Amino acid sequence: MPEDVESPPARASVSAAEGELHVELAGTWRLHDPRVRWEALARGESAQRVRVQIGDLTAWDSSLLLFVDEIVRWCAGRGLICDLAALPDSMRRLLRQLEAGHAAVAPAERSHTLLTAVGVSAQYLVRQARGIFQFVGECVDSGLHVILRPSTFRWRDCLYEMQQCGAMALPIVSLISFLVGLTLGYSGAVVLRRFGGDIYIADILGVAMTREMGAVMAAIVLAGRTGAAFAAQIGSMKANEEIDALTTLGIPPMRFLVLPRIVALGVMMPLLAIYANCLGVVGGMVVARTVLDISPTAYWVEMLTIVDVADLSVGLIKAVAFGLIVGIAGCMRGLQAERSAAGVGRAATSAVVTAILFIILADAVFAVVFQTVGL
């Protein structure tokens, strides 16, 4: 029905008595009418208590609630008492809902200093380190249990994961390793031709691939391919409460889900590293033949003069460690995933980042250790 055009306008009268402000609400309060501002009415007034009461109130809507909410917030900012007992129960209930809405959308605290931000970041890093050490400890405990009771290990699951992270990864590992060998060969050829040491390209490719690039490139490929897959699989199982069901049935998720995947990567990574070494050497051989006019026989003989068992051992040790790192990162982030589709995606991304970070860190540590012991 149309509103009465003669309805009285919204009014709020303020009177002071014995240190108390009385606010009387009257008239018709509509959102499309000019708003009454509490700040203008309260300017210059001083009291210890504000009492809101209803006068000749004709009709009201959300505009009245917003006005009373201004009074409540004004009193809270000055430490005054705001008495709303005279208001109807329905109005007080709506005001409580409005206050709850303000609390839900309250802006985040941004008054932190630099020192506070550093402290919060340090606490986050400590929690992350504690979680990593705890997960590694659980893996070691599960591994010892399997060594003592080999019949409890799920060999079929381990063989399946070995096929997925080993044989199924051969195409991408082949492409990456061959291209890395080509790149290193072209880079080395540019420098060696200036000094007439063309034949030494075999030495550069042999040492670089066997000691560093073969294991590192295979590990990075598996971090993006297999580590993310592990995190997504386990994260989806957690979101679907399958891991909770395993725990309820008394089946440890570490032995059922995590350990077969970590063992599979630890076994397959050295084999993939050897395969990557071979493809990288072949890539360098192609460059030596086409750019430097070095025959494959001369290339191979020269490479054997510099590459020995120590170089191969260094690469294989790194490959085993990198495989364990990829498996631990993928499974750990999967178990830490939130129970949602977005949480599974974040877990997969975090698994790749964590694996690559620790692969580079472990490679640096190995470089220092091997240099110290003379390998």
C-alpha positions as MATLAB code, in Angstrom:
seq = 'MPEDVESPPARASVSAAEGELHVELAGTWRLHDPRVRWEALARGESAQRVRVQIGDLTAWDSSLLLFVDEIVRWCAGRGLICDLAALPDSMRRLLRQLEAGHAAVAPAERSHTLLTAVGVSAQYLVRQARGIFQFVGECVDSGLHVILRPSTFRWRDCLYEMQQCGAMALPIVSLISFLVGLTLGYSGAVVLRRFGGDIYIADILGVAMTREMGAVMAAIVLAGRTGAAFAAQIGSMKANEEIDALTTLGIPPMRFLVLPRIVALGVMMPLLAIYANCLGVVGGMVVARTVLDISPTAYWVEMLTIVDVADLSVGLIKAVAFGLIVGIAGCMRGLQAERSAAGVGRAATSAVVTAILFIILADAVFAVVFQTVGL';
ca = [
       0.000    0.000    0.000;
       1.271    3.534   -0.605;
       2.760    5.331    2.356;
       1.016    8.302    3.919;
       2.723   11.415    2.613;
       1.614   13.281    5.768;
       3.442   10.937    8.122;
       5.665   12.808   10.588;
       9.407   12.804    9.813;
      11.974   10.942   11.861;
      12.922   12.746   15.059;
      15.405   12.134   17.855;
      15.350   14.494   20.812;
      18.156   14.623   23.368;
      17.767   15.856   26.930;
      20.209   15.770   29.837;
      19.245   15.064   33.453;
      21.476   14.135   36.416;
      24.449   13.073   34.278;
      22.283   11.035   31.932;
      21.291   11.641   28.324;
      17.741   10.703   27.329;
      17.272    9.987   23.639;
      13.639    9.813   22.533;
      12.820    8.381   19.137;
       9.675    9.509   17.343;
       8.188    9.928   13.891;
       8.516    7.729   10.817;
      11.950    6.220   10.103;
      12.462    5.204    6.482;
      15.668    4.474    4.592;
      14.719    6.736    1.682;
      14.141    9.730    4.001;
      16.950   12.044    5.142;
      18.952   10.337    7.866;
      19.247   11.647   11.406;
      22.882   11.798   12.498;
      23.730   11.031   16.104;
      27.077   12.823   15.933;
      25.275   16.096   15.219;
      22.850   15.594   18.124;
      25.492   14.521   20.639;
      27.938   17.325   19.865;
      28.741   19.155   23.110;
      26.776   16.764   25.314;
      28.486   15.050   28.263;
      27.083   12.301   30.489;
      27.964    8.998   32.053;
      24.951    7.131   30.723;
      22.774    7.229   27.618;
      19.196    5.946   27.786;
      17.332    5.263   24.541;
      13.555    5.185   24.681;
      10.597    5.151   22.328;
       8.307    8.162   22.002;
       5.625    8.785   19.406;
       7.086    6.305   16.936;
       4.817    5.838   13.903;
       6.804    3.385   11.746;
      10.407    2.282   11.387;
      12.754    0.149    9.370;
      16.519   -0.437    9.160;
      17.271    3.280    9.339;
      16.206    3.318   13.005;
      18.424    0.331   13.765;
      21.393    2.061   12.119;
      20.783    5.174   14.206;
      20.622    3.227   17.479;
      23.727    1.305   16.423;
      25.519    4.658   15.997;
      24.578    5.513   19.594;
      25.845    2.149   20.860;
      29.172    2.483   19.061;
      29.528    6.111   20.197;
      29.048    5.068   23.801;
      31.468    2.141   23.448;
      34.139    4.441   22.055;
      33.847    6.765   25.067;
      33.349    4.149   27.766;
      29.743    5.197   28.502;
      26.797    3.006   29.453;
      24.126    2.632   26.785;
      20.741    1.593   28.224;
      18.437   -0.010   25.661;
      16.034   -1.608   28.115;
      13.191    0.650   27.022;
      13.311   -0.639   23.451;
      11.035   -3.495   22.294;
      12.433   -7.009   22.434;
      12.256   -7.375   18.653;
      14.330   -4.232   18.153;
      16.961   -5.338   20.673;
      17.182   -8.733   18.962;
      17.785   -7.077   15.591;
      20.414   -4.832   17.157;
      22.245   -7.881   18.515;
      22.249   -9.416   15.042;
      23.616   -6.165   13.617;
      26.371   -6.140   16.232;
      27.248   -9.746   15.396;
      27.499   -8.761   11.737;
      29.924   -5.971   12.632;
      32.087   -8.464   14.541;
      32.086  -10.904   11.612;
      33.371   -8.346    9.138;
      35.681   -6.525   11.516;
      38.890   -5.479    9.766;
      42.014   -7.445   10.526;
      44.472   -6.059   13.014;
      47.143   -4.212   11.060;
      48.965   -2.497   13.886;
      51.684   -5.167   14.094;
      55.198   -3.862   14.131;
      58.098   -5.312   12.167;
      59.317   -7.126   15.272;
      55.885   -8.721   15.745;
      55.795   -9.835   12.115;
      59.254  -11.394   12.469;
      58.142  -13.199   15.614;
      55.006  -14.566   13.962;
      57.037  -15.755   10.971;
      59.570  -17.400   13.291;
      56.789  -19.234   15.124;
      55.391  -20.427   11.793;
      58.798  -21.743   10.732;
      59.217  -23.533   14.068;
      55.824  -25.197   13.665;
      56.685  -26.259   10.120;
      60.063  -27.666   11.215;
      58.430  -29.520   14.099;
      55.872  -31.034   11.731;
      58.591  -32.153    9.298;
      60.701  -33.765   12.028;
      57.650  -35.467   13.499;
      56.638  -36.867   10.120;
      60.174  -38.107    9.382;
      60.274  -39.742   12.816;
      57.006  -41.539   12.126;
      58.398  -42.725    8.779;
      61.512  -44.096   10.488;
      59.401  -45.828   13.123;
      57.196  -47.401   10.441;
      60.293  -48.457    8.488;
      61.775  -50.188   11.530;
      58.480  -51.981   12.097;
      58.495  -53.225    8.503;
      62.112  -54.421    8.808;
      61.201  -56.420   11.889;
      57.956  -57.699   10.308;
      58.346  -57.771    6.518;
      55.011  -59.557    6.105;
      53.164  -56.388    7.148;
      54.528  -54.397    4.207;
      52.201  -53.937    1.246;
      54.477  -55.152   -1.545;
      51.738  -55.027   -4.190;
      51.098  -51.330   -3.525;
      54.829  -50.642   -3.592;
      55.246  -52.376   -6.967;
      52.311  -50.426   -8.375;
      53.808  -47.124   -7.204;
      57.188  -48.151   -8.630;
      55.552  -48.586  -12.011;
      53.768  -45.234  -11.749;
      56.782  -43.192  -10.620;
      59.373  -45.173  -12.569;
      58.296  -46.682  -15.879;
      55.532  -44.138  -16.480;
      57.988  -41.273  -15.919;
      60.476  -42.430  -18.567;
      59.125  -40.262  -21.435;
      59.359  -36.935  -19.605;
      62.685  -37.871  -17.973;
      64.069  -38.846  -21.394;
      63.059  -35.543  -22.979;
      64.331  -33.373  -20.127;
      67.644  -35.224  -19.750;
      68.392  -35.214  -23.475;
      67.647  -31.491  -23.740;
      69.789  -30.759  -20.677;
      72.662  -32.654  -22.309;
      72.200  -30.628  -25.498;
      72.146  -27.369  -23.567;
      75.267  -28.194  -21.582;
      76.986  -29.371  -24.754;
      76.267  -26.152  -26.658;
      77.303  -24.032  -23.668;
      80.543  -25.964  -23.239;
      81.305  -25.867  -26.963;
      81.187  -22.046  -26.992;
      83.913  -21.854  -24.360;
      86.087  -24.810  -25.371;
      86.402  -23.773  -29.003;
      88.103  -20.554  -27.916;
      90.928  -22.509  -26.292;
      91.163  -25.431  -28.692;
      89.967  -27.926  -26.093;
      87.052  -29.322  -28.058;
      87.604  -32.876  -26.853;
      87.109  -31.861  -23.229;
      83.399  -31.424  -23.834;
      83.149  -35.140  -23.046;
      84.726  -34.510  -19.637;
      82.327  -31.656  -18.877;
      79.234  -33.625  -19.879;
      80.346  -36.808  -18.137;
      81.099  -35.202  -14.782;
      78.155  -32.791  -14.846;
      75.574  -35.444  -15.681;
      76.810  -38.207  -13.385;
      77.484  -36.044  -10.333;
      74.783  -33.369  -10.557;
      72.401  -32.904  -13.427;
      71.141  -36.457  -13.855;
      69.938  -36.861  -10.276;
      68.786  -33.264   -9.865;
      66.762  -33.063  -13.079;
      65.136  -36.465  -12.484;
      64.255  -35.424   -8.927;
      62.731  -32.115  -10.032;
      60.688  -33.890  -12.708;
      59.383  -36.376  -10.142;
      58.687  -33.591   -7.657;
      56.336  -31.958  -10.142;
      54.886  -35.211  -11.429;
      54.858  -37.761   -8.617;
      55.151  -35.619   -5.481;
      52.119  -33.548   -6.460;
      50.213  -36.734   -7.350;
      50.954  -38.235   -3.916;
      49.761  -35.070   -2.169;
      46.578  -34.922   -4.258;
      45.769  -38.613   -3.741;
      46.280  -38.594    0.024;
      44.630  -35.175    0.367;
      41.537  -36.427   -1.475;
      41.418  -39.487    0.778;
      41.579  -37.221    3.804;
      38.801  -34.981    2.442;
      36.623  -38.059    1.827;
      37.356  -39.320    5.386;
      38.981  -42.480    4.054;
      42.031  -41.949    6.261;
      39.745  -41.572    9.284;
      38.147  -44.882    8.342;
      41.564  -46.572    8.184;
      42.452  -45.203   11.625;
      39.115  -46.392   13.011;
      39.792  -49.886   11.666;
      43.207  -49.899   13.354;
      45.211  -49.612   10.117;
      48.078  -47.085   10.475;
      47.988  -44.682    7.492;
      51.783  -44.345    7.655;
      52.305  -48.049    6.880;
      49.323  -48.413    4.570;
      49.678  -45.256    2.435;
      52.956  -43.460    3.070;
      55.647  -46.116    3.387;
      54.972  -47.952    0.063;
      55.162  -44.651   -1.819;
      58.385  -43.518   -0.151;
      60.061  -46.902   -0.706;
      58.969  -46.892   -4.352;
      60.540  -43.489   -4.964;
      63.684  -44.402   -3.043;
      64.159  -47.483   -5.234;
      63.250  -45.973   -8.599;
      65.104  -42.665   -8.325;
      68.638  -44.194   -8.712;
      67.467  -46.101  -11.794;
      65.944  -42.962  -13.290;
      69.138  -41.048  -12.467;
      71.270  -43.607  -14.352;
      68.870  -43.412  -17.268;
      69.025  -39.594  -17.170;
      72.841  -39.760  -17.139;
      72.825  -41.866  -20.284;
      70.414  -39.562  -22.130;
      72.395  -36.487  -21.078;
      75.640  -38.022  -22.314;
      73.957  -38.892  -25.619;
      72.755  -35.284  -25.924;
      76.322  -34.050  -25.433;
      77.552  -36.605  -27.951;
      75.165  -35.198  -30.551;
      76.546  -31.703  -29.993;
      80.131  -32.970  -30.133;
      79.464  -34.683  -33.436;
      77.500  -31.906  -35.157;
      79.237  -28.797  -33.797;
      82.772  -29.855  -32.867;
      83.161  -32.714  -35.356;
      84.198  -35.199  -32.652;
      83.373  -38.828  -33.376;
      81.243  -40.768  -30.876;
      84.141  -43.176  -30.258;
      86.564  -40.394  -29.324;
      83.873  -38.762  -27.197;
      83.221  -41.998  -25.320;
      86.891  -42.827  -24.753;
      87.623  -39.344  -23.445;
      84.649  -39.451  -21.087;
      85.843  -42.746  -19.590;
      89.172  -41.125  -18.684;
      87.471  -38.678  -16.309;
      84.300  -40.428  -15.072;
      84.942  -43.148  -12.505;
      83.013  -45.149   -9.915;
      83.217  -42.298   -7.379;
      81.321  -39.969   -9.705;
      78.625  -42.569  -10.287;
      78.399  -43.269   -6.554;
      77.948  -39.586   -5.768;
      75.072  -39.330   -8.244;
      73.383  -42.478   -6.956;
      73.626  -41.372   -3.309;
      72.053  -38.060   -4.233;
      69.343  -39.815   -6.239;
      68.313  -41.996   -3.296;
      68.156  -38.972   -0.979;
      66.207  -36.911   -3.519;
      63.718  -39.737   -4.020;
      63.075  -39.962   -0.276;
      62.671  -36.182   -0.112;
      60.083  -36.157   -2.903;
      58.135  -39.002   -1.322;
      58.192  -37.493    2.164;
      57.164  -34.044    0.910;
      54.273  -35.380   -1.166;
      52.875  -37.673    1.524;
      53.356  -35.142    4.336;
      51.553  -32.335    2.507;
      48.789  -34.748    1.569;
      48.193  -35.707    5.215;
      48.282  -32.013    6.190;
      45.758  -31.003    3.513;
      42.495  -29.326    4.439;
      39.284  -31.252    3.911;
      38.221  -29.428    0.759;
      38.972  -29.299   -2.953;
      40.893  -26.050   -2.508;
      42.897  -27.629    0.310;
      43.891  -30.554   -1.918;
      45.109  -28.129   -4.608;
      47.132  -26.147   -2.083;
      48.627  -29.373   -0.722;
      49.775  -30.425   -4.197;
      51.374  -27.034   -4.805;
      53.013  -27.041   -1.383;
      54.377  -30.555   -1.991;
      56.157  -29.454   -5.172;
      57.590  -26.322   -3.542;
      58.732  -28.208   -0.448;
      60.343  -31.006   -2.463;
      62.270  -28.670   -4.782;
      63.403  -26.521   -1.851;
      64.810  -29.473    0.068;
      66.307  -31.016   -3.071;
      68.371  -27.873   -3.665;
      69.259  -27.655    0.023;
      70.307  -31.312    0.158;
      72.351  -30.915   -3.038;
      74.266  -28.041   -1.455;
      74.899  -30.073    1.696;
      76.090  -33.051   -0.369;
      78.453  -30.801   -2.333;
      80.119  -29.623    0.889;
      80.262  -33.109    2.410;
      81.681  -34.784   -0.706;
      84.238  -32.043   -1.102;
      85.279  -32.528    2.508;
      85.690  -36.318    2.236;
      87.378  -36.062   -1.157;
      84.737  -37.576   -3.447;
];
